[in-house]
Amino acid sequence: MNIRYDLWLDPDNTTRHRQVEAALERYFIDRFADYPHIRLPESQTYDYDAPFNRLYASLLARASDYCERVWNYLPSPIQLNQAFFRAVSRSNKFITEHTPSDGDSNRSSS
């Protein structure tokens, strides 16, 4: 296995790694603006074909290409993942839908 990620090749260059990670987060937030509000139903968390999961895979691939092209930097999968979910948490484009469980439907309002 070849070591190819910049984070692994030059672990002490924290300034550059942080710059790229911040740029990745901005990149993801900018890409989210291209989509209408994205619903995150709890029932589809593990469904590969759910819109959010397809978006995740697609945007990570595009972000990796962006980093190589613009920054001449190959981000590690964990850098991509963390930047993506930091962007999700800061974005107003995502709506979490609570799926009631069987126990929730039996509750009465007090």
C-alpha positions as CSV (number, residue, x, y, z in Angstrom):
1,M,0.0,0.0,0.0
2,N,1.4,3.3,-1.0
3,I,1.2,6.3,1.4
4,R,-0.3,9.0,-0.7
5,Y,-2.4,11.4,1.4
6,D,-0.7,14.7,2.2
7,L,-1.6,14.4,5.9
8,W,0.4,11.2,6.1
9,L,3.3,12.4,4.0
10,D,3.8,15.6,5.9
11,P,2.1,15.3,9.3
12,D,3.9,18.2,10.8
13,N,2.6,20.8,8.3
14,T,-0.5,21.5,10.4
15,T,-1.0,25.0,9.0
16,R,-1.4,23.7,5.5
17,H,-3.7,20.8,6.6
18,R,-5.9,23.2,8.5
19,Q,-6.1,25.6,5.5
20,V,-7.2,22.8,3.2
21,E,-9.7,21.5,5.7
22,A,-11.2,24.9,6.1
23,A,-11.3,25.3,2.3
24,L,-13.0,21.9,2.1
25,E,-15.7,22.9,4.6
26,R,-16.4,26.1,2.6
27,Y,-16.4,24.0,-0.6
28,F,-19.1,21.7,0.8
29,I,-21.2,24.6,2.1
30,D,-21.0,26.2,-1.4
31,R,-22.1,22.9,-3.0
32,F,-25.0,22.5,-0.6
33,A,-26.3,25.9,-1.9
34,D,-26.8,24.1,-5.3
35,Y,-29.5,21.9,-3.8
36,P,-33.0,22.6,-2.3
37,H,-33.4,21.8,1.3
38,I,-32.3,18.2,2.0
39,R,-34.4,16.1,4.2
40,L,-32.7,13.6,6.5
41,P,-35.2,11.0,7.5
42,E,-34.0,8.8,10.4
43,S,-35.3,5.7,8.7
44,Q,-32.9,6.1,5.7
45,T,-29.7,6.4,7.7
46,Y,-28.3,3.2,6.3
47,D,-30.0,3.2,2.9
48,Y,-27.3,3.7,0.3
49,D,-29.8,5.0,-2.3
50,A,-31.2,7.6,0.0
51,P,-30.7,11.1,-1.4
52,F,-28.4,12.3,1.4
53,N,-26.2,9.2,1.1
54,R,-25.8,9.6,-2.7
55,L,-25.0,13.3,-2.2
56,Y,-22.4,12.3,0.4
57,A,-20.5,9.9,-1.9
58,S,-20.8,12.3,-4.9
59,L,-19.6,15.4,-3.0
60,L,-16.7,13.6,-1.4
61,A,-15.4,12.5,-4.8
62,R,-15.8,16.0,-6.2
63,A,-14.1,17.6,-3.2
64,S,-11.1,15.3,-3.5
65,D,-10.8,16.3,-7.2
66,Y,-11.1,20.0,-6.1
67,C,-8.3,19.6,-3.6
68,E,-6.0,18.0,-6.1
69,R,-6.7,20.6,-8.8
70,V,-6.8,23.8,-6.7
71,W,-4.5,23.0,-3.7
72,N,-2.3,20.3,-5.2
73,Y,-3.2,18.3,-2.1
74,L,-4.7,14.8,-1.7
75,P,-6.9,14.8,1.4
76,S,-7.4,11.7,3.5
77,P,-10.8,10.1,3.7
78,I,-11.1,11.2,7.3
79,Q,-10.4,14.8,6.4
80,L,-13.1,14.7,3.7
81,N,-15.6,13.1,6.1
82,Q,-15.0,15.5,8.9
83,A,-15.1,18.6,6.7
84,F,-18.4,17.3,5.1
85,F,-20.1,16.8,8.4
86,R,-18.8,20.0,9.9
87,A,-20.4,21.7,6.8
88,V,-23.6,19.8,7.3
89,S,-23.8,21.0,10.9
90,R,-23.3,24.6,9.9
91,S,-25.6,24.6,6.9
92,N,-29.2,25.5,7.0
93,K,-30.0,23.3,4.0
94,F,-30.7,20.1,6.0
95,I,-33.9,19.2,7.7
96,T,-34.0,16.3,10.1
97,E,-37.2,14.4,10.0
98,H,-38.0,12.4,13.1
99,T,-39.6,9.0,12.3
100,P,-41.9,8.0,15.1
101,S,-41.2,4.6,16.5
102,D,-44.0,2.3,17.7
103,G,-43.6,3.5,21.2
104,D,-44.0,7.1,20.2
105,S,-47.4,6.5,18.5
106,N,-48.9,5.2,21.8
107,R,-47.9,8.3,23.8
108,S,-50.7,10.7,24.7
109,S,-50.1,14.4,24.9
110,S,-50.3,15.8,28.4
